[in-house]
Amino acid sequence: MRFCFQTTFKIKGRLKTFVLSIRIRRTMIPSDFIDELLAKVDIVDIIDEQVPLKKGGANYMACCPFHKEKTPSFSVSPTKQFYHCFSCGAHGSAIGFVMEHQGLSFPEAVQFLADRVGMVVPKVRGQNDNPEVRAERKKKQQTLEETTAAAADFYAQQLKFNPAAKAYLDKRGLSAEVIAHYGLGYAPDGWQPLAQVFQPYPNTALVDTGMVIDNEGRHYDRFRHRIMFPIRNPRGQVIGFGGRVLDDSKPKYLNSPDTPLFDKGKNLYGLYEGRAAVKEAGRILVVEGYMDVVALAQFGVGYGVAALGTATTAEHVKILMRQADSIYFCFDGDSAGRKAAWRALENALPQLKDDKSLHFLFLPEEHDPDSYIRAYGKAQFEDALLNQSKPLSEYFWEHLSDDLNLNTQEGKAELVKTSSPLLAQITAPALAYLLKQRLSELVGIDPDNLAQLLGQEAPKRHVKQKSYKLPPISVKQPVMLTLVQRQIRSLLINPDWAAYIDLPDYLALDGDFACLANLAETIKSHAAVPATAQVLEYMRGSPYEETVNQIFQSTLYSEEMEGGGEEDRENFQIGMKKLLNELKYQQIETLKQKSLQSGLNENEKKLLLSLLTAKQN
């Protein structure tokens, strides 16, 4: 029927294009590359490196790395190439695991896995997508990475042969193990020490990585007679350096400039080295300097990181929040330290989430983290960190109220004025609400009137407030899934069952029904049936991602994830017949109501006739 053909073309074409465009915008990586990558990596190997797995039937089991539990409920399927925790609901592909466990973004996780299997991650379609251009760019990237790695090895070797540098680190109390863990080294004195390693000297890579300075044709090493701190990206590759003098000369610290490898606003020193300690502690600590990070690690506090010669940026905060739920900032108690702390808070405001907490600890003015932990030890330092640090909400009002007399109308007005633009940046709903409530208490203005004063609509009275999600717990109450949700789960676990889904094009689909139809259409669009892991990645960034996540999180029993036998297949087919009848009945009733109210056009009359005929079959 011409009517049906046109409807199919418009609805399906638009839906497919919409989902694809969202996915491309979010990932910037072609979906066919993701398919190939997931086909080459083995999720069992990826996870087993971080979480020891034991064979349990057809799958592998372990205690879940994403919540505390004593009985293993974390399952990894080698055939379907995905993981699922039957307790907390965590699930995903190899990409998803690397993102969650290592705190990487999607592109970083893809790059991490691609490096393992020797694949080159393509850039955005249409932008230098020529294979030769991509190969040349990849070759240049590798050259830069090899250059910084060779320089790091050179500096590490030089440390062994320089008594002054060794004596300096000994004086700071650093063990050989900590020195090796952070890859510390020494840049020899002289204008061109790197010429011992790199020939010809200089070369383009040395200049592009910032290792060598080009001063009007005169070339010399950037780092000379300094203790060297290699800066690594989340994959462990050296991307830059920090260098500290051995005496009191200036500048005390010298950092690599921004390069194609290194962006100081998007990287944190010690993040790679401290990843395991962050996971174990469940928190991450931000300090001001390289030596603070290393000294803390020497005393058993290995979850420290530092910004790289710059203030804590919004991008830094995003990275920190991917690592842990509890983030602590530790700054010197002097004016510079307090200024740095407030800058960090300001940049954090737009990134805040209700399930993340930020704390600020200010040390006595005569101390930095390095000297404090040496003077008082690990136990007292962590006690101060956990019990004397101020939560963001407390520090926020304390700082803004400083030097204000809140007993006067003028002081209260000033507080409203200074806090308003900051509060407007907070998108975490619960925290934003509570901070505004606190402002109301501090200045004595009714919340409704305060909302109007801030240029916001006053909250409606007697309306039930949104209940915010509590932190995940190890025991969940079962949630009953609808028939269509169970069909979605079955299809995700058994993508080949998409062959049994043939929803007539004239049926109106929305919600979970649209999700099911989109899943089936996506699977059938591939020449070979994709694995569960690949289907999950198809849903990433789509309008149905949240639906899929909720379905998996409500799955508490292993048999619900393993059903793929003949009986399960027959039940799936029966379920599709029930859904089809349900959809037909819904649309019949809709058309009947319209017929009574405003009448039907010719196409709608034909559609109703076809539905009634189908109903009788």
C-alpha positions in Angstrom: 0.0 0.0 0.0 1.4 3.4 -1.0 0.3 5.0 2.3 2.2 2.4 4.3 5.3 2.7 2.2 5.5 6.4 2.6 4.9 6.2 6.3 7.6 3.6 6.7 10.1 5.7 4.8 9.6 8.8 6.8 9.4 7.3 10.3 12.1 4.8 10.0 14.4 6.9 8.0 14.1 9.9 10.4 14.5 7.7 13.5 17.5 5.9 12.2 19.2 9.1 11.1 18.4 10.8 14.4 19.9 8.0 16.5 23.0 7.8 14.3 23.6 11.6 14.4 23.5 11.6 18.3 25.9 8.7 18.4 28.3 10.3 16.0 28.2 13.6 17.8 28.9 12.0 21.1 31.7 9.6 20.1 33.2 11.3 17.1 34.2 7.7 16.1 32.5 5.7 13.3 30.3 2.9 14.5 32.0 0.4 12.1 35.3 1.0 13.8 33.7 0.3 17.2 32.3 -2.9 15.8 35.7 -4.0 14.6 37.4 -3.0 17.9 35.0 -5.0 20.0 35.4 -8.0 17.7 39.2 -7.9 18.2 39.4 -7.4 22.0 38.5 -10.1 24.5 36.6 -8.7 27.5 37.7 -11.6 29.7 41.3 -10.6 29.2 40.6 -6.9 29.7 38.7 -7.4 33.0 40.9 -10.3 34.3 43.9 -7.9 34.3 42.2 -5.7 36.8 39.7 -8.1 38.6 40.8 -11.7 38.9 38.1 -13.9 37.3 37.2 -17.5 38.1 35.4 -19.8 35.6 31.8 -20.4 36.7 29.9 -22.5 34.1 29.9 -20.8 30.7 30.9 -17.4 32.2 33.5 -16.0 34.5 32.7 -14.6 38.0 34.3 -12.2 40.5 33.3 -9.9 43.3 32.1 -6.7 41.7 34.7 -4.0 41.4 32.0 -1.3 41.4 30.5 -2.0 44.9 31.5 -3.8 48.1 30.4 -7.4 48.3 31.6 -10.7 49.8 29.8 -13.1 47.5 30.7 -12.9 43.7 27.8 -11.5 41.6 29.9 -10.0 38.8 29.6 -12.1 35.6 31.6 -11.8 32.4 30.3 -13.5 29.3 33.0 -14.6 26.8 30.5 -15.4 24.1 28.4 -12.2 24.4 31.4 -10.1 25.3 29.8 -8.1 28.1 29.7 -8.0 31.9 26.8 -7.7 34.3 26.6 -7.5 38.1 23.5 -9.1 39.4 23.7 -7.1 42.6 24.3 -3.5 41.7 23.3 -3.7 38.0 26.6 -2.5 36.5 26.9 -3.7 32.9 28.6 -2.9 29.6 31.1 -3.9 27.0 34.9 -3.8 27.2 34.7 -0.1 26.4 32.2 0.5 29.2 34.4 -1.4 31.7 37.5 0.6 30.8 35.6 3.8 31.2 34.1 2.9 34.6 37.1 1.1 36.1 39.9 3.4 34.9 37.9 6.6 34.9 38.4 7.3 31.2 36.2 9.1 28.8 34.7 7.3 25.8 37.4 8.4 23.3 40.2 7.6 25.9 38.8 4.1 26.5 38.5 3.4 22.7 42.1 4.6 22.3 43.3 2.4 25.2 41.7 -0.7 23.6 42.8 0.2 20.1 46.4 0.5 21.3 46.2 -3.0 22.6 45.2 -4.5 19.3 47.2 -2.2 17.0 44.3 -0.3 15.6 44.4 3.4 14.6 41.4 5.3 15.8 39.9 7.4 12.9 38.9 11.0 13.4 35.5 12.5 12.6 34.1 11.6 9.2 34.7 14.3 6.7 37.7 15.7 8.5 40.9 14.4 6.9 39.3 10.9 6.7 41.8 10.0 4.0 43.6 6.7 5.1 47.0 8.1 4.1 46.4 11.3 6.1 45.3 9.3 9.1 48.4 7.0 8.8 50.7 10.0 8.6 49.1 11.6 11.6 49.3 8.4 13.6 53.0 8.1 12.6 53.7 11.6 13.8 51.9 10.9 17.0 53.9 7.8 17.6 57.1 9.7 16.9 56.3 12.3 19.6 55.3 9.5 22.1 58.6 7.7 21.4 60.5 10.9 21.9 59.1 11.7 25.3 59.5 8.0 26.4 63.1 8.0 25.3 63.8 11.3 27.1 62.2 9.8 30.3 64.4 6.8 30.1 67.4 9.0 29.6 66.6 11.1 32.6 66.0 8.0 34.8 69.4 6.7 33.8 71.1 10.0 34.5 69.7 10.0 38.0 71.7 6.9 38.8 75.0 8.6 37.9 74.5 12.1 39.5 75.4 12.2 43.2 73.9 15.6 43.8 70.5 14.6 42.4 70.5 11.3 44.3 71.5 13.2 47.5 68.6 15.6 47.0 66.0 12.8 46.7 67.6 10.9 49.7 67.2 14.1 51.7 63.5 14.2 50.7 63.2 10.7 52.1 62.2 9.0 48.8 62.7 5.3 48.5 63.9 3.6 45.4 60.5 2.0 45.0 58.7 5.4 44.9 61.3 6.9 42.6 60.8 4.0 40.2 57.0 4.1 40.5 56.8 7.7 39.5 59.7 7.4 37.0 61.7 10.2 38.6 64.9 11.3 36.8 67.6 14.0 36.4 68.2 16.4 33.5 72.0 17.0 33.4 73.5 20.5 33.5 74.6 21.8 30.1 72.9 23.2 27.0 72.3 20.1 25.0 72.4 16.9 27.2 69.7 15.3 25.0 72.1 15.2 22.1 73.6 12.1 23.9 70.4 10.3 22.9 68.9 12.0 19.9 70.8 12.3 16.7 70.5 14.4 14.7 70.1 17.1 17.4 67.9 19.0 17.2 65.0 17.2 15.4 61.4 18.2 14.8 60.0 15.9 17.4 62.2 17.3 20.1 61.0 20.8 19.3 57.3 19.7 18.9 57.3 18.0 22.3 58.8 21.1 24.0 62.0 19.2 25.0 64.2 21.5 23.0 63.8 25.3 22.7 64.3 27.0 19.3 65.5 30.5 20.0 66.0 32.2 16.7 67.8 29.2 15.3 69.8 28.5 18.5 68.7 25.2 20.1 69.1 24.0 23.6 67.4 21.7 26.2 64.5 23.2 28.1 65.3 21.1 31.2 68.8 21.4 32.7 70.1 20.5 36.1 66.6 19.6 37.4 64.9 16.7 39.1 62.5 15.4 36.4 58.9 14.3 37.0 57.4 12.5 33.9 53.8 13.4 33.3 51.7 10.4 32.0 48.3 10.3 30.3 45.7 7.9 31.5 47.2 5.1 29.3 50.6 5.5 31.0 52.4 7.2 28.1 54.8 10.1 28.9 53.3 13.3 27.4 55.4 15.9 29.2 57.6 16.8 32.2 57.9 18.9 35.3 61.4 19.8 36.4 62.4 21.0 39.9 65.7 22.8 40.8 68.0 21.2 43.4 68.5 24.5 45.2 66.6 27.7 45.8 67.1 29.2 42.3 64.2 30.4 40.2 62.0 29.2 38.7 61.6 26.5 41.2 59.4 24.4 38.9 59.5 24.4 35.1 56.8 22.6 33.1 56.5 21.4 29.5 54.6 23.8 27.3 51.3 22.8 25.7 52.1 20.5 22.8 50.2 18.1 20.5 50.7 15.5 23.3 50.3 17.7 26.4 47.5 20.0 27.5 48.1 21.0 31.1 44.5 22.0 31.5 43.3 18.4 30.7 45.8 16.3 32.5 46.7 15.7 36.2 50.1 14.6 37.5 50.1 11.3 39.3 46.7 10.1 38.0 48.1 7.1 36.2 50.4 6.1 39.0 47.7 6.6 41.7 44.8 4.9 40.0 44.9 1.7 42.1 45.3 3.6 45.3 42.3 5.8 44.4 40.2 2.7 43.8 41.2 1.2 47.1 40.7 4.4 49.1 37.5 5.4 47.4 38.7 9.0 47.2 41.1 11.2 45.3 43.3 14.0 46.7 44.3 17.1 44.8 47.5 19.0 46.0 49.5 21.8 44.5 52.8 20.3 43.5 54.7 17.3 42.1 56.7 16.7 45.2 53.6 16.8 47.3 52.2 13.9 45.3 55.4 11.9 45.5 56.0 12.6 49.2 52.4 11.6 50.1 52.9 8.3 48.2 56.1 7.7 50.2 54.1 7.8 53.4 51.3 5.5 52.0 48.9 8.1 50.7 49.1 7.1 47.0 45.8 8.7 45.8 47.2 12.2 45.4 47.3 14.1 42.1 48.4 17.7 41.2 47.4 20.2 38.6 50.2 21.0 36.1 51.4 24.5 36.7 47.9 25.9 36.4 44.8 26.3 38.5 42.3 23.4 38.8 40.2 23.7 35.6 36.7 22.6 34.8 38.2 19.8 32.8 40.3 18.7 35.7 37.1 18.5 37.9 35.4 16.3 35.2 38.4 13.9 35.3 38.4 13.8 39.1 34.7 13.0 39.2 35.3 10.0 36.9 37.9 8.6 39.4 36.0 8.7 42.7 32.8 10.0 44.4 34.8 11.8 47.1 37.3 14.5 46.0 39.5 16.3 48.5 41.5 19.5 47.8 44.4 20.1 50.1 46.1 23.5 49.9 48.5 25.6 51.9 46.9 27.8 54.4 48.5 31.0 53.0 46.8 33.5 50.7 48.0 31.8 47.6 46.6 28.5 48.7 43.2 29.9 49.6 43.1 31.7 46.3 43.8 28.4 44.5 41.2 26.7 46.5 38.5 29.2 45.6 39.5 29.0 42.0 39.0 25.3 42.1 35.6 25.7 43.7 34.5 28.2 41.1 35.5 25.9 38.2 33.8 22.9 40.0 30.4 24.5 40.4 29.0 23.7 36.8 30.3 20.2 37.1 28.8 19.3 40.5 26.7 16.2 40.8 24.5 15.1 43.7 26.3 11.8 44.2 29.7 13.4 44.3 31.2 15.3 47.3 34.0 17.9 47.3 36.0 18.8 50.5 38.7 21.4 51.2 41.5 21.1 53.7 43.7 24.1 54.6 47.0 23.2 56.3 48.8 25.5 58.7 50.6 28.3 56.9 54.0 26.9 57.7 53.2 23.6 56.1 52.5 22.0 52.7 51.3 18.4 52.3 54.9 17.3 51.9 56.1 18.8 55.2 52.9 18.1 57.1 53.0 14.3 56.5 56.7 14.2 57.3 56.1 16.0 60.6 52.9 14.2 61.7 52.7 10.9 59.7 50.0 9.3 57.6 47.5 8.7 60.3 47.3 12.3 61.5 47.3 13.6 57.9 44.4 11.3 56.9 42.6 12.2 60.1 42.8 15.9 59.2 41.8 15.2 55.7 38.6 13.2 56.7 37.6 15.1 59.8 38.9 18.6 59.5 38.3 19.3 55.9 35.3 21.4 55.0 32.6 20.2 52.6 32.1 22.5 49.6 28.8 23.8 51.0 30.5 25.0 54.2 33.5 26.5 52.5 31.2 28.2 49.9 29.3 30.2 52.5 32.4 30.7 54.8 34.3 32.3 52.0 31.5 34.5 50.7 30.5 35.6 54.2 34.1 36.5 55.1 34.4 40.3 55.9 30.6 40.6 55.7 28.4 41.6 58.7 25.3 39.5 58.3 23.7 41.3 61.2 23.2 44.3 58.8 20.8 44.6 55.8 23.8 45.7 53.7 25.8 42.6 54.5 22.9 40.3 53.7 22.3 42.2 50.4 26.0 41.8 49.5 25.8 38.0 50.2 22.8 37.7 47.9 24.6 39.7 45.2 27.9 37.7 45.3 26.3 34.3 45.6 23.6 34.6 43.0 25.7 34.1 39.9 27.6 31.2 41.5 24.4 29.4 42.5 23.1 29.9 39.0 25.9 27.7 37.7 25.0 24.7 39.8 23.1 22.1 37.9 23.1 19.4 40.6 19.4 19.7 41.6 19.5 18.6 45.2 22.7 20.6 46.1 21.4 23.7 44.3 18.1 23.5 46.2 19.9 23.1 49.6 22.4 25.9 49.0 19.5 28.3 48.1 17.7 27.1 51.1 20.8 27.9 53.2 21.0 31.4 51.6 17.4 32.0 52.6 18.3 31.2 56.2 21.4 33.3 56.2 19.7 36.5 54.9 16.2 35.9 56.4 14.3 36.0 53.1 11.5 33.6 52.4 12.5 30.9 49.8 9.7 31.9 47.4 10.6 35.6 47.6 14.3 34.7 47.3 13.6 32.7 44.2 11.9 35.7 42.6 14.8 37.9 43.7 17.2 35.6 42.0 15.1 35.8 38.8 13.8 32.2 39.2 10.3 30.9 39.4 9.2 30.2 43.0 8.7 26.6 43.7 5.1 25.5 43.8 3.7 24.8 47.2 2.3 21.4 48.1 4.0 19.7 45.3 5.8 16.5 46.1 9.5 17.1 45.7 11.6 14.9 43.5 13.2 12.0 45.4 16.9 11.8 44.7 18.7 8.6 44.0 20.5 7.1 47.0 24.0 5.7 46.7 24.0 2.1 45.3 23.8 -0.7 47.8 24.8 -4.3 47.5 21.2 -5.7 47.9 18.4 -4.5 45.6 14.7 -5.1 45.7 13.5 -6.8 42.5 11.7 -4.7 40.0 9.0 -6.2 37.8 9.6 -5.6 34.2 6.8 -5.2 31.6 6.5 -7.6 28.8 8.0 -5.2 26.3 11.0 -4.6 28.7 11.5 -8.4 29.0 11.5 -8.6 25.2 14.1 -5.9 25.0 16.3 -7.7 27.5 15.9 -11.0 25.6 16.8 -9.3 22.3 19.9 -7.7 23.9 21.1 -11.0 25.1 20.2 -12.8 21.9 20.6 -10.3 19.0 19.8 -13.0 16.4 16.2 -13.0 17.7 15.7 -9.7 15.8 14.7 -12.0 12.9 11.4 -12.7 14.8 10.4 -9.0 15.1 8.3 -7.8 12.2 6.2 -4.9 13.5 3.9 -3.5 10.7 4.9 -0.1 9.6 1.5 1.4 10.2 1.7 0.9 14.0 2.4 4.0 16.1 5.4 3.3 18.3 6.7 5.2 21.3 8.4 4.6 24.6 9.6 1.1 25.2 7.9 -0.1 22.0 10.0 2.4 20.0 13.1 1.1 21.8 12.4 -2.5 20.8 11.7 -1.6 17.2 14.9 0.5 17.0 17.0 -2.3 18.5 15.6 -4.8 16.0 16.1 -2.4 13.1 19.7 -1.6 14.1 20.6 -5.3 14.5 19.0 -6.2 11.1 20.9 -3.4 9.4 24.2 -5.3 9.9 25.3 -8.0 7.5 26.5 -10.2 10.4 24.5 -10.5 13.7 26.4 -8.3 16.2 27.3 -9.5 19.7 25.6 -8.1 22.8 28.6 -5.8 23.5 28.3 -4.2 20.1 24.5 -3.7 20.5 25.1 -2.0 23.8 27.5 0.4 22.1 24.9 1.1 19.4 22.7 2.4 22.2 25.3 4.6 23.7 24.2 8.2 23.2 20.8 7.2 21.7 17.4 8.2 23.2 17.1 4.6 24.4 20.3 4.3 26.4 18.6 5.1 29.7 15.9 2.5 29.0 18.5 -0.2 28.3 20.4 0.7 31.4 17.3 0.5 33.6 16.4 -2.9 32.2 19.9 -4.3 33.0 20.0 -2.8 36.4 16.7 -4.5 37.3 18.1 -7.9 36.3 19.0 -9.8 39.5 19.1 -13.4 38.5 21.6 -15.2 36.2 19.0 -17.2 34.4 17.5 -14.0 33.1 20.7 -13.2 31.3 21.4 -16.7 30.0 18.2 -17.7 28.4 18.9 -18.7 24.8 17.5 -22.2 24.5 14.7 -23.4 22.3 12.0 -22.9 25.0 13.3 -19.3 25.6 13.2 -18.7 21.8 9.6 -19.9 21.6 8.6 -17.7 24.6 10.2 -14.7 22.9 8.1 -15.4 19.7 4.9 -15.8 21.8 5.8 -12.5 23.6 6.1 -10.7 20.2 2.6 -11.9 19.2 1.2 -10.6 22.5 2.9 -7.3 22.0 1.6 -7.0 18.4 -1.9 -7.6 19.5 -1.6 -5.1 22.3 -0.3 -2.5 19.8 -3.1 -3.2 17.4 -5.8 -2.9 20.1 -4.3 0.4 21.2 -4.3 1.8 17.7 -7.8 0.6 17.0 -9.1 2.3 20.1 -7.3 5.5 19.2 -8.8 5.5 15.7 -12.3 4.7 17.1 -12.1 7.6 19.4 -11.0 9.9 16.7 -13.8 8.7 14.4 -16.4 9.6 17.1 -14.8 13.0 17.8 -13.7 14.4 14.5 -14.0 11.7 11.9 -11.3 9.8 9.9 -9.7 10.6 6.6 -9.5 8.0 3.8 -6.0 6.8 4.8 -7.1 6.4 8.4 -10.2 4.5 7.4 -8.1 2.1 5.3 -5.7 1.7 8.3 -8.6 0.9 10.7 -10.0 -1.7 8.3 -6.6 -3.4 8.0 -6.2 -3.4 11.7 -9.7 -4.9 12.3 -8.9 -7.5 9.7 -5.6 -8.3 11.3 -7.3 -8.5 14.7 -9.5 -11.4 13.5 -6.4 -13.4 12.3 
